Amino acid sequence: MDIYDAIHHRRSHRLYQPDQPPREVLERVIEAALWAPSGVNLQPWELTVMAGQVRDDFVALVSRAVKYLMPRLKQTELPEAVQEQVMKFFKNLGGAPVVVAVTILKTAEAAANKTLIQSGAALMQNLLLAAHAEGLGTCWMTGANYLEDEILKFLGKPERELLAITPIGYPAKEPPAPARRGREVRWLGF
Ligand SMILES: Cc1cc2nc3c(=O)[nH]c(=O)nc-3n(C[C@H](O)[C@H](O)[C@H](O)COP(=O)(O)O)c2cc1C
């Protein structure tokens, strides 16, 4: 798949088919994610790929984040139907058969923390694009971070920082592309 095609047509998927993607496909996606750039090549990430009962237990935990999300969503201008869709999605992550959790190293130093987060974000984007190239859907999610401590405990990584999670699976429908804002790009000296 052409890189521009992948960038433009990747979507956040919130409804999945139950079929589990083959392990070798998931491994290709993870391998591509791990080739992300990182500050001083620290590669501060760790990934946990969950399926089966572990996935179910993890999703049951994540679904409790709804309690924290609901009041925040109500403050947005999102139409009520969309708010309900987001809530529903959190209950079972759209039925995705696989969920990936990404943690990064933790530091109290603000500048270093930015580098670690950006490195993790580069990995996330690689993962999303590679999954898309394999015909898989994903949805980068930070909504579960309201339960960070509990999730890190679940993952057995209490000393790390939770970056994000994403469900992975074959999409059950093709969502429309949410509009992008006008370009806020300045070209100087051309
Ligand atoms: C850092 C980050 C956090 C996000 N967290 C959530 C989330 O918690 N729940 C969710 O449903 N979508 C989440 N999204 C997905 C965005 O809503 C989505 O990317 C945006 O609406 C644009 O849609 P698209 O990805 O289909 O282009 C997140 C995306 C990013 C980059």
The ligand as an SDF file (V2000), in Angstrom:
LIG
                    3D

 31 33  0  0  0  0  0  0  0  0999 V2000
   -3.9410   10.6290   21.3340 C   0  0  0  0  0  0  0  0  0  0  0  0
   -5.2690   10.1160   20.8420 C   0  0  0  0  0  0  0  0  0  0  0  0
   -6.2060    9.6650   21.7680 C   0  0  0  0  0  0  0  0  0  0  0  0
   -7.4450    9.1500   21.3460 C   0  0  0  0  0  0  0  0  0  0  0  0
   -8.3040    8.6190   22.2780 N   0  0  0  0  0  0  0  0  0  0  0  0
   -9.4790    8.0800   21.8660 C   0  0  0  0  0  0  0  0  0  0  0  0
  -10.3320    7.4360   22.8150 C   0  0  0  0  0  0  0  0  0  0  0  0
  -10.0280    7.3530   24.0150 O   0  0  0  0  0  0  0  0  0  0  0  0
  -11.4940    6.9080   22.3670 N   0  0  0  0  0  0  0  0  0  0  0  0
  -11.8510    6.9560   21.0430 C   0  0  0  0  0  0  0  0  0  0  0  0
  -12.9050    6.4490   20.7000 O   0  0  0  0  0  0  0  0  0  0  0  0
  -11.0400    7.5410   20.1090 N   0  0  0  0  0  0  0  0  0  0  0  0
   -9.8630    8.0960   20.4880 C   0  0  0  0  0  0  0  0  0  0  0  0
   -8.9950    8.6490   19.5550 N   0  0  0  0  0  0  0  0  0  0  0  0
   -9.3580    8.6290   18.1180 C   0  0  0  0  0  0  0  0  0  0  0  0
   -9.7810   10.0130   17.6270 C   0  0  0  0  0  0  0  0  0  0  0  0
  -11.0810   10.2940   18.0640 O   0  0  0  0  0  0  0  0  0  0  0  0
   -9.6870   10.0190   16.0820 C   0  0  0  0  0  0  0  0  0  0  0  0
   -8.3570    9.8130   15.6930 O   0  0  0  0  0  0  0  0  0  0  0  0
  -10.1950   11.3210   15.4490 C   0  0  0  0  0  0  0  0  0  0  0  0
  -11.5620   11.5050   15.7130 O   0  0  0  0  0  0  0  0  0  0  0  0
   -9.9840   11.3230   13.9240 C   0  0  0  0  0  0  0  0  0  0  0  0
  -10.5990   10.2200   13.3130 O   0  0  0  0  0  0  0  0  0  0  0  0
   -9.7590    9.1880   12.4300 P   0  0  0  0  0  0  0  0  0  0  0  0
   -8.7340    8.5400   13.3170 O   0  0  0  0  0  0  0  0  0  0  0  0
  -10.7530    8.1950   11.9080 O   0  0  0  0  0  0  0  0  0  0  0  0
   -9.0920    9.9470   11.2990 O   0  0  0  0  0  0  0  0  0  0  0  0
   -7.7630    9.1520   19.9550 C   0  0  0  0  0  0  0  0  0  0  0  0
   -6.8080    9.5990   19.0290 C   0  0  0  0  0  0  0  0  0  0  0  0
   -5.5660   10.0540   19.4690 C   0  0  0  0  0  0  0  0  0  0  0  0
   -4.5280   10.4870   18.4430 C   0  0  0  0  0  0  0  0  0  0  0  0
  1  2  1  0
  2  3  1  0
  2 30  2  0
  3  4  2  0
  4  5  1  0
  4 28  1  0
  5  6  2  0
  6  7  1  0
  6 13  1  0
  7  8  2  0
  7  9  1  0
  9 10  1  0
 10 11  2  0
 10 12  1  0
 12 13  2  0
 13 14  1  0
 14 15  1  0
 14 28  1  0
 15 16  1  0
 16 17  1  0
 16 18  1  0
 18 19  1  0
 18 20  1  0
 20 21  1  0
 20 22  1  0
 22 23  1  0
 23 24  1  0
 24 25  2  0
 24 26  1  0
 24 27  1  0
 28 29  2  0
 29 30  1  0
 30 31  1  0
M  END
$$$$
